[in-house]
């Protein structure tokens, strides 16, 4: 633990409410515009998510649920039914995305789309049509399960073979498993839980290296399901240590422990978390990849910091966060809620500055990200005592 973390001051009393109010103000504009223009909103270097040139029903859409989740948090915070009305207005799009050809053009991130939308709406309103929508999403996700290998295929249509995505799983998918745990509990169908457990076991067996760093992706033989090798699409290289992937693992394994009580999942979350903390420097917000050479690019990823906050809060709620983890949570919150990482300009859609996407070369740098905004808002709301019950 660096001195900057150990000696981090308490977060100023006004800083968290100020950050939450900023998120509420920006999602008030963004969610209304998304209803009018329901394309994919993902990330943007200039903060204008609406410029992203991808349709809502295209296979690459994994991010619109983050805006829905922010609207849900805003509704909880303000009681303003404007937010609920906008979530209702998005329903036809979220319904249609699971039907016919659209359902074939989905990937493993259905949980990111439907947990903070349909599961959240059902839990907060009791409206059964959102229960049915979330169960339908879980069923579509279940079609991506590769039984012979015990994992969810990350990308590509399931009727496409011989592509680069055959036999590919990625660490991010742990965050989609809560949809399946919920679906199993809600429907009584144990298949969903069994798939989630098998995928988590496969991830545990293959993604965490001996030094507790994490592969971004891993390949399995498409026919036999046998583990083949680590791979990479988001870190600097196959053997690197991508910061955001680490935070997906921190949070995903902690959630798996909450849903199953399996102590191996808790142990994995704690080991990966300790590794993450050991890599932080005095800036506290992590470098986008912890294994960069001198050539870099030395870019911070504020979105990884926000996800880490949520993971540490989950461990804290489970009663498993030690002193260094609690100190790191406090230090991270102080940084991501500072002017260095928040954008208070009402003309900019994005909330959180300085996210990083992809391999640090071919995609956006110093960007605003939908996931960074969402997990920032979730972390701040949770720290202020609000309930987050859709993961």
Buried (B, 14 or more C-beta within 10 A) or exposed (E): BBEBBEEBEEBEEEBBEBBBBBBBBBBBEBBBBBBEEBBBBBBBBEBBBBEBEBEBBBBBBBBBBBBBBBBBBBBBBEEEEBBBBBBBBBBEBBBBBBEEEBBEBBBBBBBBBBBBBBBBBBBBBEBEEBBEBBBBBBBBBBEBBBEEBBBBBBBBBBEEEEEEBBBBBBBBBBBBBBBBBBBBEBBEBEBBBBBBBBBBBBBBEBBBEEEBBBBBBBBBEBEEBEBBEBBBBBBBBEEBBBBBBBBBBBBBBBBBBBBBEBEBBBBBBBBBBBBBBEBBEEEBBBBBBBBBEEEEBEBBBBBBBBBBBBBBBBBBEBEBBBEBBBBBBBBBBBBBBBEEBBBEEEEBBBBBBBBBBBBBEEEBBEBBBBBBBBBBBBBBBBBEEBEBEBB
